[in-house]
Amino acid sequence: MIWRDVRVASAIMILMSEQDAAIANLKQKLDDHYRWPASYPFKFIVRREQVPEVLGLFPGENFSEKPSANGKYTGLTLEKIMQSSDDVLAVYEKVKVVPGLMAL
């Protein structure tokens, strides 16, 4: 039984290190592409009924909304002046609470 627990813990650690590497890679790409501060376009796709949940995470911000052809999903775009790649990553971290949200 202990070996199974060790294998599970090892698998979790590998996934966490892969996530850390992906975040570091995105941060590097952002820093290579942008000169901070910069305008950054956040694009999200959510189910229509989740739009208020996403908008509630960003009070006072102006989103553009575009419904999908069948009306089941909505594309949300927020153009925001960001001070650094860390600020961009913080926004993506913030929207993780919305189940099924797709960030583009």
Backbone atoms as SQL, in Angstrom:
CREATE TABLE atoms (id INTEGER PRIMARY KEY, chain TEXT, resi INTEGER, resn TEXT, atom TEXT, x REAL, y REAL, z REAL);
INSERT INTO atoms VALUES
  (1, 'A', 1, 'MET', 'N', 0.810, -1.192, 0.000),
  (2, 'A', 1, 'MET', 'CA', 0.000, 0.000, 0.000),
  (3, 'A', 1, 'MET', 'C', 0.859, 1.265, 0.000),
  (4, 'A', 2, 'ILE', 'N', 1.947, 1.240, 0.739),
  (5, 'A', 2, 'ILE', 'CA', 2.811, 2.417, 0.798),
  (6, 'A', 2, 'ILE', 'C', 3.417, 2.737, -0.566),
  (7, 'A', 3, 'TRP', 'N', 3.746, 1.700, -1.366),
  (8, 'A', 3, 'TRP', 'CA', 4.319, 1.945, -2.694),
  (9, 'A', 3, 'TRP', 'C', 3.326, 2.657, -3.592),
  (10, 'A', 4, 'ARG', 'N', 2.054, 2.292, -3.455),
  (11, 'A', 4, 'ARG', 'CA', 1.028, 2.958, -4.252),
  (12, 'A', 4, 'ARG', 'C', 0.955, 4.440, -3.885),
  (13, 'A', 5, 'ASP', 'N', 1.012, 4.744, -2.592),
  (14, 'A', 5, 'ASP', 'CA', 0.980, 6.125, -2.148),
  (15, 'A', 5, 'ASP', 'C', 2.187, 6.900, -2.665),
  (16, 'A', 6, 'VAL', 'N', 3.339, 6.269, -2.667),
  (17, 'A', 6, 'VAL', 'CA', 4.554, 6.900, -3.181),
  (18, 'A', 6, 'VAL', 'C', 4.413, 7.175, -4.674),
  (19, 'A', 7, 'ARG', 'N', 3.859, 6.208, -5.426),
  (20, 'A', 7, 'ARG', 'CA', 3.673, 6.404, -6.870),
  (21, 'A', 7, 'ARG', 'C', 2.700, 7.543, -7.144),
  (22, 'A', 8, 'VAL', 'N', 1.620, 7.598, -6.380),
  (23, 'A', 8, 'VAL', 'CA', 0.649, 8.681, -6.556),
  (24, 'A', 8, 'VAL', 'C', 1.299, 10.021, -6.239),
  (25, 'A', 9, 'ALA', 'N', 2.025, 10.094, -5.149),
  (26, 'A', 9, 'ALA', 'CA', 2.706, 11.337, -4.778),
  (27, 'A', 9, 'ALA', 'C', 3.721, 11.736, -5.848),
  (28, 'A', 10, 'SER', 'N', 4.428, 10.775, -6.402),
  (29, 'A', 10, 'SER', 'CA', 5.398, 11.062, -7.456),
  (30, 'A', 10, 'SER', 'C', 4.702, 11.591, -8.699),
  (31, 'A', 11, 'ALA', 'N', 3.577, 10.995, -9.053),
  (32, 'A', 11, 'ALA', 'CA', 2.822, 11.447, -10.227),
  (33, 'A', 11, 'ALA', 'C', 2.329, 12.876, -10.029),
  (34, 'A', 12, 'ILE', 'N', 1.870, 13.194, -8.832),
  (35, 'A', 12, 'ILE', 'CA', 1.406, 14.556, -8.537),
  (36, 'A', 12, 'ILE', 'C', 2.559, 15.543, -8.648),
  (37, 'A', 13, 'MET', 'N', 3.714, 15.173, -8.122),
  (38, 'A', 13, 'MET', 'CA', 4.886, 16.057, -8.196),
  (39, 'A', 13, 'MET', 'C', 5.310, 16.301, -9.642),
  (40, 'A', 14, 'ILE', 'N', 5.246, 15.265, -10.469),
  (41, 'A', 14, 'ILE', 'CA', 5.601, 15.415, -11.886),
  (42, 'A', 14, 'ILE', 'C', 4.636, 16.368, -12.566),
  (43, 'A', 15, 'LEU', 'N', 3.332, 16.204, -12.313),
  (44, 'A', 15, 'LEU', 'CA', 2.342, 17.103, -12.904),
  (45, 'A', 15, 'LEU', 'C', 2.557, 18.536, -12.454),
  (46, 'A', 16, 'MET', 'N', 2.864, 18.725, -11.169),
  (47, 'A', 16, 'MET', 'CA', 3.097, 20.070, -10.654),
  (48, 'A', 16, 'MET', 'C', 4.330, 20.685, -11.300),
  (49, 'A', 17, 'SER', 'N', 5.392, 19.913, -11.483),
  (50, 'A', 17, 'SER', 'CA', 6.599, 20.470, -12.093),
  (51, 'A', 17, 'SER', 'C', 6.358, 20.774, -13.572),
  (52, 'A', 18, 'GLU', 'N', 5.520, 19.974, -14.249),
  (53, 'A', 18, 'GLU', 'CA', 5.172, 20.269, -15.639),
  (54, 'A', 18, 'GLU', 'C', 4.367, 21.554, -15.725),
  (55, 'A', 19, 'GLN', 'N', 3.455, 21.762, -14.775),
  (56, 'A', 19, 'GLN', 'CA', 2.679, 23.000, -14.732),
  (57, 'A', 19, 'GLN', 'C', 3.596, 24.194, -14.500),
  (58, 'A', 20, 'ASP', 'N', 4.520, 24.057, -13.557),
  (59, 'A', 20, 'ASP', 'CA', 5.469, 25.133, -13.278),
  (60, 'A', 20, 'ASP', 'C', 6.285, 25.466, -14.521),
  (61, 'A', 21, 'ALA', 'N', 6.708, 24.447, -15.249),
  (62, 'A', 21, 'ALA', 'CA', 7.490, 24.661, -16.470),
  (63, 'A', 21, 'ALA', 'C', 6.648, 25.365, -17.524),
  (64, 'A', 22, 'ALA', 'N', 5.382, 24.986, -17.653),
  (65, 'A', 22, 'ALA', 'CA', 4.497, 25.625, -18.634),
  (66, 'A', 22, 'ALA', 'C', 4.277, 27.096, -18.290),
  (67, 'A', 23, 'ILE', 'N', 4.111, 27.385, -17.008),
  (68, 'A', 23, 'ILE', 'CA', 3.923, 28.769, -16.576),
  (69, 'A', 23, 'ILE', 'C', 5.183, 29.585, -16.828),
  (70, 'A', 24, 'ALA', 'N', 6.339, 29.018, -16.509),
  (71, 'A', 24, 'ALA', 'CA', 7.608, 29.708, -16.753),
  (72, 'A', 24, 'ALA', 'C', 7.804, 29.954, -18.248),
  (73, 'A', 25, 'ASN', 'N', 7.407, 28.993, -19.063),
  (74, 'A', 25, 'ASN', 'CA', 7.522, 29.133, -20.521),
  (75, 'A', 25, 'ASN', 'C', 6.614, 30.262, -21.021),
  (76, 'A', 26, 'LEU', 'N', 5.374, 30.303, -20.543),
  (77, 'A', 26, 'LEU', 'CA', 4.456, 31.373, -20.939),
  (78, 'A', 26, 'LEU', 'C', 4.991, 32.724, -20.492),
  (79, 'A', 27, 'LYS', 'N', 5.498, 32.808, -19.265),
  (80, 'A', 27, 'LYS', 'CA', 6.057, 34.059, -18.761),
  (81, 'A', 27, 'LYS', 'C', 7.203, 34.542, -19.651),
  (82, 'A', 28, 'GLN', 'N', 8.071, 33.617, -20.047),
  (83, 'A', 28, 'GLN', 'CA', 9.195, 33.987, -20.906),
  (84, 'A', 28, 'GLN', 'C', 8.702, 34.489, -22.263),
  (85, 'A', 29, 'LYS', 'N', 7.709, 33.810, -22.830),
  (86, 'A', 29, 'LYS', 'CA', 7.157, 34.232, -24.125),
  (87, 'A', 29, 'LYS', 'C', 6.511, 35.614, -24.027),
  (88, 'A', 30, 'LEU', 'N', 5.792, 35.851, -22.943),
  (89, 'A', 30, 'LEU', 'CA', 5.192, 37.170, -22.751),
  (90, 'A', 30, 'LEU', 'C', 6.264, 38.250, -22.661),
  (91, 'A', 31, 'ASP', 'N', 7.301, 37.984, -21.888),
  (92, 'A', 31, 'ASP', 'CA', 8.376, 38.966, -21.736),
  (93, 'A', 31, 'ASP', 'C', 9.152, 39.178, -23.030),
  (94, 'A', 32, 'ASP', 'N', 9.250, 38.144, -23.844),
  (95, 'A', 32, 'ASP', 'CA', 9.931, 38.289, -25.133),
  (96, 'A', 32, 'ASP', 'C', 9.104, 39.095, -26.131),
  (97, 'A', 33, 'HIS', 'N', 7.779, 38.989, -26.026),
  (98, 'A', 33, 'HIS', 'CA', 6.888, 39.599, -27.017),
  (99, 'A', 33, 'HIS', 'C', 6.435, 41.006, -26.651),
  (100, 'A', 34, 'TYR', 'N', 6.302, 41.309, -25.365),
  (101, 'A', 34, 'TYR', 'CA', 5.754, 42.588, -24.912),
  (102, 'A', 34, 'TYR', 'C', 6.807, 43.429, -24.209),
  (103, 'A', 35, 'ARG', 'N', 6.629, 44.736, -24.312),
  (104, 'A', 35, 'ARG', 'CA', 7.396, 45.695, -23.511),
  (105, 'A', 35, 'ARG', 'C', 6.422, 46.262, -22.495),
  (106, 'A', 36, 'TRP', 'N', 6.672, 46.010, -21.235),
  (107, 'A', 36, 'TRP', 'CA', 5.741, 46.401, -20.180),
  (108, 'A', 36, 'TRP', 'C', 5.974, 47.837, -19.754),
  (109, 'A', 37, 'PRO', 'N', 4.910, 48.564, -19.424),
  (110, 'A', 37, 'PRO', 'CA', 3.499, 48.199, -19.489),
  (111, 'A', 37, 'PRO', 'C', 3.025, 48.088, -20.938),
  (112, 'A', 38, 'ALA', 'N', 2.008, 47.249, -21.129),
  (113, 'A', 38, 'ALA', 'CA', 1.493, 47.004, -22.472),
  (114, 'A', 38, 'ALA', 'C', 0.012, 46.635, -22.417),
  (115, 'A', 39, 'SER', 'N', -0.654, 46.884, -23.519),
  (116, 'A', 39, 'SER', 'CA', -2.045, 46.462, -23.656),
  (117, 'A', 39, 'SER', 'C', -2.050, 44.973, -23.984),
  (118, 'A', 40, 'TYR', 'N', -2.811, 44.208, -23.224),
  (119, 'A', 40, 'TYR', 'CA', -2.853, 42.765, -23.421),
  (120, 'A', 40, 'TYR', 'C', -4.299, 42.324, -23.623),
  (121, 'A', 41, 'PRO', 'N', -4.563, 41.541, -24.688),
  (122, 'A', 41, 'PRO', 'CA', -5.933, 41.079, -24.939),
  (123, 'A', 41, 'PRO', 'C', -6.209, 39.732, -24.270),
  (124, 'A', 42, 'PHE', 'N', -7.098, 39.720, -23.315),
  (125, 'A', 42, 'PHE', 'CA', -7.540, 38.472, -22.695),
  (126, 'A', 42, 'PHE', 'C', -8.771, 37.998, -23.444),
  (127, 'A', 43, 'LYS', 'N', -8.774, 36.742, -23.840),
  (128, 'A', 43, 'LYS', 'CA', -9.914, 36.166, -24.543),
  (129, 'A', 43, 'LYS', 'C', -10.323, 34.882, -23.838),
  (130, 'A', 44, 'PHE', 'N', -11.618, 34.827, -23.506),
  (131, 'A', 44, 'PHE', 'CA', -12.162, 33.681, -22.802),
  (132, 'A', 44, 'PHE', 'C', -13.416, 33.195, -23.519),
  (133, 'A', 45, 'ILE', 'N', -13.654, 31.907, -23.450),
  (134, 'A', 45, 'ILE', 'CA', -14.899, 31.332, -23.940),
  (135, 'A', 45, 'ILE', 'C', -15.536, 30.603, -22.766),
  (136, 'A', 46, 'VAL', 'N', -16.811, 30.929, -22.524),
  (137, 'A', 46, 'VAL', 'CA', -17.550, 30.308, -21.424),
  (138, 'A', 46, 'VAL', 'C', -18.965, 29.979, -21.886),
  (139, 'A', 47, 'ARG', 'N', -19.614, 29.104, -21.134),
  (140, 'A', 47, 'ARG', 'CA', -21.029, 28.859, -21.384),
  (141, 'A', 47, 'ARG', 'C', -21.791, 30.156, -21.103),
  (142, 'A', 48, 'ARG', 'N', -22.831, 30.384, -21.866),
  (143, 'A', 48, 'ARG', 'CA', -23.604, 31.630, -21.781),
  (144, 'A', 48, 'ARG', 'C', -23.971, 31.975, -20.335),
  (145, 'A', 49, 'GLU', 'N', -24.386, 30.989, -19.565),
  (146, 'A', 49, 'GLU', 'CA', -24.827, 31.256, -18.192),
  (147, 'A', 49, 'GLU', 'C', -23.677, 31.599, -17.247),
  (148, 'A', 50, 'GLN', 'N', -22.436, 31.435, -17.677),
  (149, 'A', 50, 'GLN', 'CA', -21.280, 31.751, -16.830),
  (150, 'A', 50, 'GLN', 'C', -20.753, 33.173, -17.049),
  (151, 'A', 51, 'VAL', 'N', -21.299, 33.879, -18.023),
  (152, 'A', 51, 'VAL', 'CA', -20.824, 35.236, -18.318),
  (153, 'A', 51, 'VAL', 'C', -20.854, 36.125, -17.073),
  (154, 'A', 52, 'PRO', 'N', -21.957, 36.161, -16.309),
  (155, 'A', 52, 'PRO', 'CA', -21.953, 37.023, -15.114),
  (156, 'A', 52, 'PRO', 'C', -20.859, 36.658, -14.103),
  (157, 'A', 53, 'GLU', 'N', -20.545, 35.374, -14.009),
  (158, 'A', 53, 'GLU', 'CA', -19.491, 34.937, -13.077),
  (159, 'A', 53, 'GLU', 'C', -18.136, 35.519, -13.483),
  (160, 'A', 54, 'VAL', 'N', -17.839, 35.476, -14.773),
  (161, 'A', 54, 'VAL', 'CA', -16.565, 36.021, -15.257),
  (162, 'A', 54, 'VAL', 'C', -16.547, 37.539, -15.094),
  (163, 'A', 55, 'LEU', 'N', -17.625, 38.208, -15.503),
  (164, 'A', 55, 'LEU', 'CA', -17.680, 39.667, -15.388),
  (165, 'A', 55, 'LEU', 'C', -17.553, 40.103, -13.930),
  (166, 'A', 56, 'GLY', 'N', -18.093, 39.300, -13.008),
  (167, 'A', 56, 'GLY', 'CA', -18.007, 39.612, -11.588),
  (168, 'A', 56, 'GLY', 'C', -16.592, 39.571, -11.036),
  (169, 'A', 57, 'LEU', 'N', -15.699, 38.866, -11.723),
  (170, 'A', 57, 'LEU', 'CA', -14.297, 38.818, -11.291),
  (171, 'A', 57, 'LEU', 'C', -13.551, 40.106, -11.636),
  (172, 'A', 58, 'PHE', 'N', -14.143, 40.912, -12.536),
  (173, 'A', 58, 'PHE', 'CA', -13.483, 42.120, -13.032),
  (174, 'A', 58, 'PHE', 'C', -14.437, 43.311, -12.971),
  (175, 'A', 59, 'PRO', 'N', -14.846, 43.723, -11.773),
  (176, 'A', 59, 'PRO', 'CA', -15.809, 44.825, -11.685),
  (177, 'A', 59, 'PRO', 'C', -15.257, 46.099, -12.326),
  (178, 'A', 60, 'GLY', 'N', -16.116, 46.756, -13.088),
  (179, 'A', 60, 'GLY', 'CA', -15.732, 48.017, -13.717),
  (180, 'A', 60, 'GLY', 'C', -14.972, 47.874, -15.024),
  (181, 'A', 61, 'GLU', 'N', -14.611, 46.664, -15.412),
  (182, 'A', 61, 'GLU', 'CA', -13.886, 46.457, -16.673),
  (183, 'A', 61, 'GLU', 'C', -14.884, 46.309, -17.821),
  (184, 'A', 62, 'ASN', 'N', -14.481, 46.747, -18.997),
  (185, 'A', 62, 'ASN', 'CA', -15.341, 46.665, -20.180),
  (186, 'A', 62, 'ASN', 'C', -14.938, 45.486, -21.047),
  (187, 'A', 63, 'PHE', 'N', -15.804, 44.517, -21.111),
  (188, 'A', 63, 'PHE', 'CA', -15.603, 43.343, -21.954),
  (189, 'A', 63, 'PHE', 'C', -16.406, 43.500, -23.227),
  (190, 'A', 64, 'SER', 'N', -15.891, 42.967, -24.316),
  (191, 'A', 64, 'SER', 'CA', -16.744, 42.798, -25.492),
  (192, 'A', 64, 'SER', 'C', -17.221, 41.351, -25.457),
  (193, 'A', 65, 'GLU', 'N', -18.462, 41.155, -25.892),
  (194, 'A', 65, 'GLU', 'CA', -19.063, 39.823, -25.858),
  (195, 'A', 65, 'GLU', 'C', -19.494, 39.426, -27.256),
  (196, 'A', 66, 'LYS', 'N', -19.269, 38.154, -27.577),
  (197, 'A', 66, 'LYS', 'CA', -19.704, 37.636, -28.869),
  (198, 'A', 66, 'LYS', 'C', -20.285, 36.242, -28.648),
  (199, 'A', 67, 'PRO', 'N', -21.596, 36.084, -28.884),
  (200, 'A', 67, 'PRO', 'CA', -22.202, 34.764, -28.700),
  (201, 'A', 67, 'PRO', 'C', -21.789, 33.813, -29.821),
  (202, 'A', 68, 'SER', 'N', -21.754, 32.533, -29.494),
  (203, 'A', 68, 'SER', 'CA', -21.471, 31.525, -30.523),
  (204, 'A', 68, 'SER', 'C', -22.680, 31.411, -31.450),
  (205, 'A', 69, 'ALA', 'N', -22.496, 30.741, -32.566),
  (206, 'A', 69, 'ALA', 'CA', -23.566, 30.605, -33.559),
  (207, 'A', 69, 'ALA', 'C', -24.822, 29.967, -32.969),
  (208, 'A', 70, 'ASN', 'N', -24.642, 28.990, -32.087),
  (209, 'A', 70, 'ASN', 'CA', -25.804, 28.325, -31.494),
  (210, 'A', 70, 'ASN', 'C', -26.246, 28.967, -30.176),
  (211, 'A', 71, 'GLY', 'N', -25.518, 29.977, -29.712),
  (212, 'A', 71, 'GLY', 'CA', -25.884, 30.689, -28.501),
  (213, 'A', 71, 'GLY', 'C', -25.526, 29.994, -27.205),
  (214, 'A', 72, 'LYS', 'N', -24.888, 28.844, -27.293),
  (215, 'A', 72, 'LYS', 'CA', -24.543, 28.088, -26.087),
  (216, 'A', 72, 'LYS', 'C', -23.332, 28.689, -25.363),
  (217, 'A', 73, 'TYR', 'N', -22.415, 29.277, -26.106),
  (218, 'A', 73, 'TYR', 'CA', -21.183, 29.840, -25.547),
  (219, 'A', 73, 'TYR', 'C', -21.092, 31.326, -25.867),
  (220, 'A', 74, 'THR', 'N', -20.269, 32.014, -25.090),
  (221, 'A', 74, 'THR', 'CA', -20.001, 33.424, -25.332),
  (222, 'A', 74, 'THR', 'C', -18.496, 33.643, -25.294),
  (223, 'A', 75, 'GLY', 'N', -17.994, 34.367, -26.265),
  (224, 'A', 75, 'GLY', 'CA', -16.598, 34.782, -26.266),
  (225, 'A', 75, 'GLY', 'C', -16.500, 36.130, -25.575),
  (226, 'A', 76, 'LEU', 'N', -15.590, 36.245, -24.637),
  (227, 'A', 76, 'LEU', 'CA', -15.373, 37.491, -23.904),
  (228, 'A', 76, 'LEU', 'C', -13.964, 37.980, -24.175),
  (229, 'A', 77, 'THR', 'N', -13.844, 39.258, -24.478),
  (230, 'A', 77, 'THR', 'CA', -12.534, 39.853, -24.709),
  (231, 'A', 77, 'THR', 'C', -12.376, 41.058, -23.792),
  (232, 'A', 78, 'LEU', 'N', -11.252, 41.126, -23.143),
  (233, 'A', 78, 'LEU', 'CA', -10.896, 42.242, -22.274),
  (234, 'A', 78, 'LEU', 'C', -9.516, 42.727, -22.695),
  (235, 'A', 79, 'GLU', 'N', -9.437, 43.968, -23.117),
  (236, 'A', 79, 'GLU', 'CA', -8.154, 44.588, -23.455),
  (237, 'A', 79, 'GLU', 'C', -7.756, 45.415, -22.238),
  (238, 'A', 80, 'LYS', 'N', -6.609, 45.093, -21.649),
  (239, 'A', 80, 'LYS', 'CA', -6.228, 45.712, -20.382),
  (240, 'A', 80, 'LYS', 'C', -4.744, 46.072, -20.400),
  (241, 'A', 81, 'ILE', 'N', -4.419, 47.228, -19.849),
  (242, 'A', 81, 'ILE', 'CA', -3.017, 47.627, -19.709),
  (243, 'A', 81, 'ILE', 'C', -2.433, 46.850, -18.531),
  (244, 'A', 82, 'MET', 'N', -1.408, 46.073, -18.826),
  (245, 'A', 82, 'MET', 'CA', -0.766, 45.259, -17.807),
  (246, 'A', 82, 'MET', 'C', 0.642, 45.800, -17.559),
  (247, 'A', 83, 'GLN', 'N', 1.084, 45.687, -16.323),
  (248, 'A', 83, 'GLN', 'CA', 2.389, 46.209, -15.945),
  (249, 'A', 83, 'GLN', 'C', 3.521, 45.208, -16.133),
  (250, 'A', 84, 'SER', 'N', 3.175, 43.907, -16.163),
  (251, 'A', 84, 'SER', 'CA', 4.213, 42.881, -16.278),
  (252, 'A', 84, 'SER', 'C', 3.584, 41.552, -16.665),
  (253, 'A', 85, 'SER', 'N', 4.424, 40.598, -17.018),
  (254, 'A', 85, 'SER', 'CA', 3.942, 39.252, -17.318),
  (255, 'A', 85, 'SER', 'C', 3.342, 38.614, -16.066),
  (256, 'A', 86, 'ASP', 'N', 3.853, 38.958, -14.900),
  (257, 'A', 86, 'ASP', 'CA', 3.283, 38.427, -13.660),
  (258, 'A', 86, 'ASP', 'C', 1.834, 38.877, -13.490),
  (259, 'A', 87, 'ASP', 'N', 1.533, 40.114, -13.891),
  (260, 'A', 87, 'ASP', 'CA', 0.159, 40.605, -13.815),
  (261, 'A', 87, 'ASP', 'C', -0.753, 39.837, -14.774),
  (262, 'A', 88, 'VAL', 'N', -0.243, 39.511, -15.955),
  (263, 'A', 88, 'VAL', 'CA', -1.014, 38.720, -16.919),
  (264, 'A', 88, 'VAL', 'C', -1.304, 37.339, -16.330),
  (265, 'A', 89, 'LEU', 'N', -0.285, 36.707, -15.793),
  (266, 'A', 89, 'LEU', 'CA', -0.459, 35.381, -15.202),
  (267, 'A', 89, 'LEU', 'C', -1.436, 35.415, -14.026),
  (268, 'A', 90, 'ALA', 'N', -1.449, 36.513, -13.279),
  (269, 'A', 90, 'ALA', 'CA', -2.379, 36.641, -12.153),
  (270, 'A', 90, 'ALA', 'C', -3.833, 36.661, -12.637),
  (271, 'A', 91, 'VAL', 'N', -4.073, 37.273, -13.793),
  (272, 'A', 91, 'VAL', 'CA', -5.440, 37.285, -14.350),
  (273, 'A', 91, 'VAL', 'C', -5.850, 35.872, -14.732),
  (274, 'A', 92, 'TYR', 'N', -4.959, 35.142, -15.390),
  (275, 'A', 92, 'TYR', 'CA', -5.280, 33.759, -15.750),
  (276, 'A', 92, 'TYR', 'C', -5.516, 32.907, -14.510),
  (277, 'A', 93, 'GLU', 'N', -4.762, 33.167, -13.463),
  (278, 'A', 93, 'GLU', 'CA', -4.958, 32.441, -12.204),
  (279, 'A', 93, 'GLU', 'C', -6.329, 32.778, -11.611),
  (280, 'A', 94, 'LYS', 'N', -6.713, 34.028, -11.718),
  (281, 'A', 94, 'LYS', 'CA', -7.987, 34.500, -11.178),
  (282, 'A', 94, 'LYS', 'C', -9.183, 33.804, -11.833),
  (283, 'A', 95, 'VAL', 'N', -9.124, 33.596, -13.148),
  (284, 'A', 95, 'VAL', 'CA', -10.275, 33.016, -13.861),
  (285, 'A', 95, 'VAL', 'C', -10.340, 31.499, -13.738),
  (286, 'A', 96, 'LYS', 'N', -9.333, 30.880, -13.132),
  (287, 'A', 96, 'LYS', 'CA', -9.343, 29.422, -12.943),
  (288, 'A', 96, 'LYS', 'C', -10.538, 28.953, -12.126),
  (289, 'A', 97, 'VAL', 'N', -11.144, 29.840, -11.361),
  (290, 'A', 97, 'VAL', 'CA', -12.264, 29.444, -10.515),
  (291, 'A', 97, 'VAL', 'C', -13.537, 29.171, -11.320),
  (292, 'A', 98, 'VAL', 'N', -13.558, 29.584, -12.587),
  (293, 'A', 98, 'VAL', 'CA', -14.738, 29.388, -13.423),
  (294, 'A', 98, 'VAL', 'C', -14.622, 28.039, -14.121),
  (295, 'A', 99, 'PRO', 'N', -15.467, 27.077, -13.751),
  (296, 'A', 99, 'PRO', 'CA', -15.369, 25.734, -14.351),
  (297, 'A', 99, 'PRO', 'C', -15.627, 25.774, -15.854),
  (298, 'A', 100, 'GLY', 'N', -14.780, 25.090, -16.595),
  (299, 'A', 100, 'GLY', 'CA', -14.973, 24.967, -18.035),
  (300, 'A', 100, 'GLY', 'C', -14.543, 26.172, -18.850),
  (301, 'A', 101, 'LEU', 'N', -14.055, 27.226, -18.208),
  (302, 'A', 101, 'LEU', 'CA', -13.607, 28.396, -18.943),
  (303, 'A', 101, 'LEU', 'C', -12.430, 28.030, -19.832),
  (304, 'A', 102, 'MET', 'N', -12.475, 28.498, -21.066),
  (305, 'A', 102, 'MET', 'CA', -11.348, 28.297, -21.986),
  (306, 'A', 102, 'MET', 'C', -10.678, 29.642, -22.197),
  (307, 'A', 103, 'ALA', 'N', -9.389, 29.709, -21.938),
  (308, 'A', 103, 'ALA', 'CA', -8.610, 30.928, -22.155),
  (309, 'A', 103, 'ALA', 'C', -7.828, 30.749, -23.439),
  (310, 'A', 104, 'LEU', 'N', -7.913, 31.746, -24.299),
  (311, 'A', 104, 'LEU', 'CA', -7.190, 31.675, -25.574),
  (312, 'A', 104, 'LEU', 'C', -5.974, 32.570, -25.544);
